[in-house]
């Protein structure tokens, strides 16, 4: 379909431009999609889906189908208007080909619409094309179907008119390029998470997700939008009121939507989006929201006599305790900042969100007194607990000074003072602690035994947390002290190793510890300082030969290798305390022969999720639940 009236010279000029653009993207893919690891790979899907979402935002699309093919492909189909195929005025080529090879799809056509632009999103589907082994696009438009195929970004034939066809829409099928990406295998859960998120953010759309690799199919449609999103975030926790508070307002050209609901926990889960992009690092919209929340709740409390003195005013932390909130703003020209482009920079948005939330939230509270009561009671309790925590801290600090600010008596510290070389083993109970002490290398390995369960920080205030001896010992040993300040420069050991038993109680303690790290010491996790020591479950001995198995499968495999059960003594270790020091050292502690699993933030987040469902420490934990949902050590990766 070389358009008529195009001279050969013009055609060649645009061809050269296309080739140069392609080469630039392939040379520095990171500049366009952030990275070439799994994250960058999934960005390809987001990019294509975001283009369809732009059609949803324009009110032109209601359905999107995403299919992961058994052949490694991804197909995204929508029932939007279809990418225009008419001749592009400047390039003298079908607009479709231009969109797929040079320009951002909507840029020249849809002035004034909210678009996913800037940041790593909205770089254009031509980037996906350039980084794909092959890409095929089909467009239904003008009562006809059109088709074009590309390889590594280059069209291998002109746009083809496939004849009459019903409906409108666009389908893009691409196979990511193995020459570019470290991995080309799409992760189902990752894709699913984003599609689910998009369906909450765009309640008008239905997203069908198919994975042909395991023949599964899921439909995402959430007519309740942000309200349903927040309800989903709160999951099985106890909520203080229902349904969530839902606010919607416009300021200038910025569209602002918020849903929020409190649970009886102590943490703040706020998710913020700008034009459907998750702004992980917050930005001006989040600052505006926080300011409004603090101000509105203080105003209400003062006006209704719930707070009488200014010194008892609520802080930002007070009003965010137990908060689950989703903020979604639509901004005409978003500016994304920071390394990962996950922070909104537009300064005008702070005031817009603040003013909108101030007005709508105070209106809502006046109209719903029971909700206002429940929510303020919670915030006032938080303020009281904060004050109590401050006093407790002061007391502990003074006591610490009197005692010489010493390390906990339970800690068997190592000789080395070089944190980079030092390891802290956290073990369960005094018996395992004793064995570990004998089995360690005193030069650089320290042992801290914990007695019983530590506090579930998902269910406790900071003051209670600091009163808990186990947690205080842990914080002091790590080097953070009662300040509980997540400052890596104070770290006394670069490896914090959890060594718990391979049973339900061990899993529970591990879950509680990971929750503590996730909530109070995320930098420790992000820095890769938290590990799980993998202890063997079985000892298999045949004559002088001894083997260790870390799972039932491994036990069976070793037994088969040894020629069956005959003459083999199989010993099962229920707890680390059952091993002698030498065994513990050789299997679990000694560098070179042990297996350490590094805990990621995601692993810890999973643990904290579990803790938010579990009861407080005073109630017997739901053992069945822990058993089913505890973080699987074997899934962690070093
Ligand atoms: C430019 C203009 C129009 C639609 C699109 C782009 C469009 C792009 C994508 C990408 C994936 N699906 C899409 N659907 C549409 C509007 C053209 C018109 O006014 O008909």
Boltz pocket constraint, residues with backbone or C-beta under 6 A from the ligand:
constraints:
  - pocket:
      binder: B
      contacts: [[A, 48], [A, 51], [A, 52], [A, 55], [A, 78], [A, 80], [A, 81], [A, 82], [A, 83], [A, 84], [A, 105], [A, 106], [A, 109], [A, 110], [A, 169], [A, 170]]
      max_distance: 6.0
